[in-house]
Amino acid sequence: MVIVMAPDATSAHIDAVVDLVATAGGEAYVTRGVSRTIIGLVGDVRHFETLDLRALPGVSDVLRISAPYKLVSRENNAERSLVTVRGVPIGPGYTTVIAGPCAVETPEQTLQAAHMAADAGASLLRGGAYKPRTSPYAFQGLGEAGLKILSDVRDETGLPVVTEVVDASDVELVASYADMLQIGTRNMQNFALLQAAGEAGKPVLLKRGMNATIEEWLMAAEYIAQRGNLDIVLCERGIRTFEKATRNTLDISAVPVAQDLSHLPVIVDPSHSGGKRSLVLPLSRAALAVGADGVIVDVHPKPETALCDGPQALVESDLPELRDAAQTHAALLGRTLAEAPVPAAV
């Protein structure tokens, strides 16, 4: 059950709802969005139905939602949501390109990759300071030193930063540098991390687990939303199947399915799904054509020396084609290509 508060509801009105729910033996989770506040109820619905919740001051509506993911469901919010990351929109009406190196290696490499990202039409910079890897011997990232590099590059280029957090204990640190927190495929069901990210006060990019169903993906988003954060962007990044020709199998149908079931924006990662540079542009076009709200791609100035996922990184000569694809599909679908903020120093 979900309680929708009126736009003019006060903190006292919200507290009164929370207190009343507690008297019925339930828990109330308050989620404050851009245009409205939603209170999700956990407990025996039969007890809540005995309460006259609609009569409380500040309550606009009380909804009984059948989907297991209450807050992120289209039943809760029929209109698709727009998430803004430091002024950059992701969602309906926009095509948003996120680009950068898979891993932050040096200040010079990250700055070069950021300029490449801008040339590709990107309005957000991705870069990993913490890298959860299949092999314990693979490069694991620079940690806080990498976060500082990303912060410096943001100051110079104006590109807001999207970076991964891999442990609940690191959320506060990463959030102090990042504009958007990324939850990777291996951590999609790390529930303590999801809850911590939900409480961090930053937008969250949630990648689909490589073995996860769409419902499990949306339930993971619900963990974040339940902690008060509806600024969530879903990312389809390929799932594990029997096919070995690609790194993962891009589930292109997941885009319209997730958009039908949830009001959250949905983007696609063509780099980690295909795993090969030659596949990134075709998969990007497919993602945008099917209605994805954007793409997140790897770029690198010297992919042959990259410490992480070099074979899937786009190079300088690929960038005009990516920008053209984003602009063309945006125009065809009545969208606007999202633009990066102007650097503060300009």
Backbone torsions as a table, in degrees:
resi	resn	phi	psi	omega
1	MET	NA	141.5	-177.4
2	VAL	-129.7	136.0	176.0
3	ILE	-107.4	124.3	178.1
4	VAL	-98.8	120.6	-179.7
5	MET	-86.7	150.6	177.8
6	ALA	-68.2	153.6	-179.6
7	PRO	-56.5	-30.3	-177.9
8	ASP	-97.1	13.6	179.4
9	ALA	-64.6	138.6	-178.4
10	THR	-94.8	170.8	175.8
11	SER	-60.9	-35.0	178.7
12	ALA	-65.9	-38.4	177.2
13	HIS	-63.2	-43.8	-179.9
14	ILE	-64.0	-44.3	179.8
15	ASP	-61.7	-35.0	-180.0
16	ALA	-66.1	-38.7	177.4
17	VAL	-65.4	-47.0	-179.3
18	VAL	-59.0	-44.0	-179.0
19	ASP	-65.2	-40.7	-179.4
20	LEU	-66.0	-40.5	178.6
21	VAL	-62.5	-38.4	179.6
22	ALA	-63.4	-34.2	179.0
23	THR	-65.7	-23.3	178.9
24	ALA	-92.9	10.2	177.5
25	GLY	81.2	15.7	-179.0
26	GLY	-107.7	175.3	175.5
27	GLU	-118.5	144.1	179.8
28	ALA	-121.8	127.8	178.7
29	TYR	-112.0	120.4	-175.4
30	VAL	-92.9	125.5	177.9
31	THR	-121.1	117.9	-178.2
32	ARG	-101.1	113.1	177.6
33	GLY	-96.6	-174.4	-178.3
34	VAL	-66.5	-42.1	-173.1
35	SER	-109.5	-13.8	-178.1
36	ARG	-158.9	161.6	176.7
37	THR	-109.3	134.1	-178.4
38	ILE	-120.3	139.5	177.3
39	ILE	-118.5	115.8	177.7
40	GLY	-91.3	134.9	-176.5
41	LEU	-106.1	134.4	178.1
42	VAL	-120.1	126.6	-178.9
43	GLY	145.4	-165.9	-178.8
44	ASP	-76.5	112.8	-177.3
45	VAL	-58.8	-32.3	-178.7
46	ARG	-60.9	-35.3	178.2
47	HIS	-69.9	-37.8	-179.2
48	PHE	-67.6	-32.5	-177.9
49	GLU	-68.8	-16.3	176.5
50	THR	-81.4	-12.6	179.7
51	LEU	-89.1	143.1	178.5
52	ASP	-90.6	69.2	-173.9
53	LEU	-66.7	-36.0	-178.0
54	ARG	-65.1	-22.2	-177.9
55	ALA	-81.6	-9.9	-178.0
56	LEU	-71.3	141.8	177.0
57	PRO	-59.3	137.0	176.4
58	GLY	89.6	-8.3	-179.7
59	VAL	-86.9	126.0	179.0
60	SER	-92.7	-41.2	-177.7
61	ASP	-159.7	157.2	174.5
62	VAL	-125.3	121.4	-174.4
63	LEU	-117.2	133.9	171.7
64	ARG	-101.9	111.0	-171.8
65	ILE	-103.5	130.1	-176.4
66	SER	-80.1	-28.7	-179.0
67	ALA	-66.1	144.1	179.9
68	PRO	-68.3	-23.6	176.0
69	TYR	-97.2	93.4	-169.3
70	LYS	-70.8	-49.3	-170.0
71	LEU	-78.1	-31.6	-177.5
72	VAL	-94.6	2.1	-176.8
73	SER	-76.8	151.4	173.0
74	ARG	-68.8	-19.6	174.7
75	GLU	-64.9	-32.8	179.8
76	ASN	-79.2	-38.1	-177.3
77	ASN	-141.0	102.0	-175.2
78	ALA	-66.2	-30.5	179.5
79	GLU	-85.5	136.7	178.5
80	ARG	-67.4	142.7	-173.4
81	SER	-87.7	151.4	173.3
82	LEU	-111.2	125.5	177.6
83	VAL	-106.3	133.4	-179.1
84	THR	-114.1	127.8	179.5
85	VAL	-113.5	101.0	-178.2
86	ARG	49.3	45.1	177.4
87	GLY	92.9	-10.3	-179.6
88	VAL	-93.8	122.0	-177.6
89	PRO	-84.8	142.8	171.6
90	ILE	-132.2	120.0	-179.8
91	GLY	146.6	-162.8	-175.1
92	PRO	-58.7	137.5	179.4
93	GLY	92.1	-9.2	-176.9
94	TYR	-132.3	152.5	166.8
95	THR	-115.9	119.9	-174.6
96	THR	-116.4	126.4	177.6
97	VAL	-104.6	127.5	175.1
98	ILE	-114.7	129.1	-176.5
99	ALA	-149.1	159.0	179.0
100	GLY	157.1	-176.5	-179.1
101	PRO	-75.6	146.4	176.4
102	CYS	-59.1	-40.1	179.7
103	ALA	-132.8	140.6	172.7
104	VAL	-76.3	124.2	-177.6
105	GLU	-112.9	-51.3	179.4
106	THR	-142.7	162.3	175.2
107	PRO	-59.1	-40.6	-176.9
108	GLU	-66.5	-46.2	-179.8
109	GLN	-62.6	-40.7	-177.9
110	THR	-69.7	-39.6	178.6
111	LEU	-66.5	-42.6	177.2
112	GLN	-60.8	-44.0	179.6
113	ALA	-64.5	-35.4	178.7
114	ALA	-65.5	-41.1	176.5
115	HIS	-65.8	-36.9	174.7
116	MET	-62.1	-42.8	179.5
117	ALA	-59.5	-44.8	179.0
118	ALA	-62.7	-39.7	178.1
119	ASP	-64.6	-27.1	179.7
120	ALA	-83.6	0.4	-179.2
121	GLY	91.5	11.8	-178.5
122	ALA	-74.6	144.9	175.4
123	SER	-114.4	-3.4	176.5
124	LEU	-136.0	144.9	179.9
125	LEU	-103.9	124.5	173.3
126	ARG	-102.1	147.7	176.5
127	GLY	-173.0	135.2	-176.5
128	GLY	-95.7	121.2	172.4
129	ALA	-95.7	-27.3	174.3
130	TYR	-119.8	125.5	-174.2
131	LYS	-123.7	102.9	173.1
132	PRO	-73.6	119.3	-174.6
133	ARG	-118.6	153.1	178.2
134	THR	-62.7	-41.0	179.4
135	SER	-94.9	133.2	176.9
136	PRO	-69.1	-10.9	-179.3
137	TYR	-95.5	-6.3	179.8
138	ALA	-79.3	160.9	179.8
139	PHE	-58.7	125.1	-174.4
140	GLN	-102.1	1.9	179.3
141	GLY	100.5	165.4	-176.0
142	LEU	-90.7	-6.2	-179.2
143	GLY	68.9	-139.1	-175.4
144	GLU	-61.9	-32.0	176.6
145	ALA	-59.5	-38.5	176.6
146	GLY	-67.6	-37.1	177.1
147	LEU	-63.2	-39.1	178.7
148	LYS	-65.4	-38.9	176.8
149	ILE	-61.4	-46.5	179.0
150	LEU	-60.2	-40.5	179.1
151	SER	-63.7	-42.2	179.1
152	ASP	-65.3	-40.8	179.6
153	VAL	-67.0	-37.9	175.3
154	ARG	-59.8	-42.7	179.8
155	ASP	-60.9	-35.3	-176.8
156	GLU	-82.2	-36.9	-174.1
157	THR	-101.5	-21.9	-175.8
158	GLY	85.8	-2.6	-178.4
159	LEU	-79.1	118.8	174.4
160	PRO	-61.2	152.8	-169.7
161	VAL	-104.6	130.9	170.8
162	VAL	-113.2	121.0	-179.2
163	THR	-144.4	154.2	-172.4
164	GLU	-83.9	145.3	170.8
165	VAL	-120.8	135.8	-171.4
166	VAL	-116.1	-8.3	-178.0
167	ASP	-142.4	139.6	-178.7
168	ALA	-57.4	-32.7	-178.7
169	SER	-70.2	-15.8	-179.3
170	ASP	-97.5	-4.4	-172.8
171	VAL	-59.7	-45.9	-177.5
172	GLU	-61.7	-42.6	179.2
173	LEU	-64.2	-50.5	-177.4
174	VAL	-63.0	-40.3	-179.8
175	ALA	-64.6	-24.9	179.1
176	SER	-71.9	-18.4	178.0
177	TYR	-107.4	-38.7	-169.7
178	ALA	-85.1	155.6	172.4
179	ASP	-95.8	-21.5	177.8
180	MET	-147.0	133.2	179.6
181	LEU	-92.7	132.5	176.7
182	GLN	-104.3	132.0	171.5
183	ILE	-105.2	117.5	-174.9
184	GLY	-80.1	171.4	-175.8
185	THR	-57.9	-37.9	-177.2
186	ARG	-73.0	-14.8	-177.8
187	ASN	-113.7	11.1	-175.7
188	MET	-57.9	-31.2	179.2
189	GLN	-112.2	27.4	170.6
190	ASN	-84.8	89.0	-166.9
191	PHE	-66.2	-34.0	176.5
192	ALA	-64.4	-39.1	177.9
193	LEU	-67.3	-42.3	178.5
194	LEU	-59.8	-43.8	-179.7
195	GLN	-66.6	-40.5	178.7
196	ALA	-65.1	-41.2	177.9
197	ALA	-63.7	-37.0	179.0
198	GLY	-64.6	-25.6	-178.6
199	GLU	-94.5	-0.5	-171.1
200	ALA	-81.4	-15.9	179.1
201	GLY	80.8	16.5	178.2
202	LYS	-123.7	150.0	173.3
203	PRO	-58.3	152.2	-176.2
204	VAL	-125.3	132.1	171.9
205	LEU	-100.7	114.4	-174.7
206	LEU	-107.8	109.7	177.6
207	LYS	-80.4	145.0	177.3
208	ARG	-71.9	135.8	176.1
209	GLY	-62.6	144.4	-175.9
210	MET	-65.0	-18.8	178.9
211	ASN	-116.3	16.0	-171.7
212	ALA	-96.8	143.1	169.8
213	THR	-76.5	166.7	178.5
214	ILE	-64.4	-38.2	178.3
215	GLU	-63.3	-41.8	177.8
216	GLU	-63.3	-37.7	176.5
217	TRP	-60.9	-46.6	-180.0
218	LEU	-69.6	-32.6	175.7
219	MET	-66.7	-34.9	175.3
220	ALA	-63.8	-40.6	176.4
221	ALA	-62.4	-34.0	179.9
222	GLU	-63.9	-34.2	176.0
223	TYR	-59.1	-40.2	179.0
224	ILE	-69.7	-47.2	-177.9
225	ALA	-62.3	-37.4	-177.3
226	GLN	-63.4	-23.2	178.9
227	ARG	-90.0	13.2	171.8
228	GLY	102.3	9.3	-175.3
229	ASN	-125.8	111.9	175.7
230	LEU	-103.0	6.1	176.7
231	ASP	-83.9	72.6	-174.9
232	ILE	-121.1	133.8	173.8
233	VAL	-116.2	126.3	178.4
234	LEU	-84.8	142.2	179.7
235	CYS	-130.4	114.7	172.1
236	GLU	-81.5	122.0	-174.9
237	ARG	-127.9	18.5	178.8
238	GLY	95.2	143.6	-179.3
239	ILE	-119.1	162.7	-179.1
240	ARG	-83.4	125.0	176.4
241	THR	-133.2	-171.0	178.5
242	PHE	-75.0	-14.1	-175.1
243	GLU	-73.6	131.2	-178.3
244	LYS	-110.4	-1.8	-178.6
245	ALA	-71.5	-23.7	176.9
246	THR	-123.1	161.2	-179.3
247	ARG	-60.6	-45.9	173.0
248	ASN	-138.9	173.6	178.0
249	THR	-102.8	115.5	179.4
250	LEU	-69.5	117.1	178.2
251	ASP	-88.9	84.8	-175.0
252	ILE	-66.1	-26.7	179.0
253	SER	-68.6	-19.8	-179.6
254	ALA	-62.6	-26.6	-178.5
255	VAL	-64.7	-60.0	179.4
256	PRO	-66.8	-30.6	178.7
257	VAL	-64.7	-48.8	-179.6
258	ALA	-64.3	-37.3	178.4
259	GLN	-68.3	-27.9	177.6
260	ASP	-76.1	-35.9	-176.4
261	LEU	-86.7	-29.2	-173.6
262	SER	-129.3	153.2	177.2
263	HIS	-87.1	-2.5	-176.6
264	LEU	-74.8	149.2	174.1
265	PRO	-62.9	151.8	-179.9
266	VAL	-131.0	124.3	175.3
267	ILE	-119.8	175.0	-176.5
268	VAL	-130.1	142.8	174.5
269	ASP	-106.6	96.8	-179.3
270	PRO	-78.4	-15.1	-178.3
271	SER	-75.0	-51.0	-177.8
272	HIS	-77.9	-20.5	177.2
273	SER	-77.0	-48.6	-179.5
274	GLY	-79.0	-42.8	178.4
275	GLY	79.6	1.7	-179.6
276	LYS	-134.6	138.8	179.8
277	ARG	-54.2	-40.1	-176.3
278	SER	-65.1	-19.1	-177.6
279	LEU	-95.3	-15.5	-171.1
280	VAL	-64.8	-46.9	-178.5
281	LEU	-67.4	-46.3	176.3
282	PRO	-59.4	-41.5	179.9
283	LEU	-69.5	-32.2	176.0
284	SER	-63.8	-44.7	178.7
285	ARG	-61.9	-42.5	179.6
286	ALA	-61.9	-43.0	-179.8
287	ALA	-62.0	-45.3	-178.5
288	LEU	-69.7	-35.9	-179.9
289	ALA	-66.4	-33.2	-177.7
290	VAL	-83.0	-4.1	174.4
291	GLY	108.1	12.4	176.9
292	ALA	-59.8	146.8	-179.6
293	ASP	-80.6	-2.1	177.3
294	GLY	166.9	-179.1	176.9
295	VAL	-135.5	154.6	174.6
296	ILE	-124.9	118.9	-172.0
297	VAL	-127.3	154.4	175.9
298	ASP	-89.7	133.4	169.7
299	VAL	-130.8	149.7	-178.3
300	HIS	-154.1	136.0	-179.6
301	PRO	-67.1	-29.0	179.4
302	LYS	-141.5	76.4	-174.7
303	PRO	-62.2	-22.7	179.5
304	GLU	-68.5	-18.4	178.2
305	THR	-110.6	5.7	-176.0
306	ALA	-61.6	142.9	178.7
307	LEU	-83.3	-8.2	-177.4
308	CYS	-152.1	121.7	169.4
309	ASP	55.2	40.3	178.1
310	GLY	-58.8	-40.1	-176.0
311	PRO	-61.3	-19.8	-178.1
312	GLN	-100.6	-0.4	-175.8
313	ALA	-81.6	136.5	173.7
314	LEU	-74.1	153.0	178.8
315	VAL	-115.1	178.0	-173.5
316	GLU	-52.5	-42.6	-175.1
317	SER	-69.7	-17.4	179.9
318	ASP	-83.2	-19.3	-167.1
319	LEU	-66.1	-43.1	177.6
320	PRO	-58.6	-35.1	-179.6
321	GLU	-69.1	-37.7	177.5
322	LEU	-66.7	-45.1	178.5
323	ARG	-60.3	-43.4	-179.3
324	ASP	-63.0	-41.2	179.0
325	ALA	-63.0	-42.9	-179.7
326	ALA	-64.8	-43.8	-179.2
327	GLN	-67.3	-42.4	-177.6
328	THR	-65.1	-47.5	-179.2
329	HIS	-67.9	-35.3	177.1
330	ALA	-60.6	-44.8	-179.5
331	ALA	-65.6	-41.9	-178.8
332	LEU	-63.7	-34.1	-175.8
333	LEU	-98.7	9.7	178.3
334	GLY	70.8	28.5	179.6
335	ARG	-106.1	169.8	175.1
336	THR	-115.2	133.6	176.1
337	LEU	-70.8	119.8	-177.5
338	ALA	-63.1	140.7	-178.6
339	GLU	-109.9	150.5	178.6
340	ALA	-77.9	150.8	174.9
341	PRO	-64.8	156.9	175.9
342	VAL	-75.8	136.4	178.4
343	PRO	-55.5	144.0	-175.9
344	ALA	-60.4	-30.1	-175.7
345	ALA	-76.0	-15.6	-175.9
346	VAL	-78.1	NA	NA
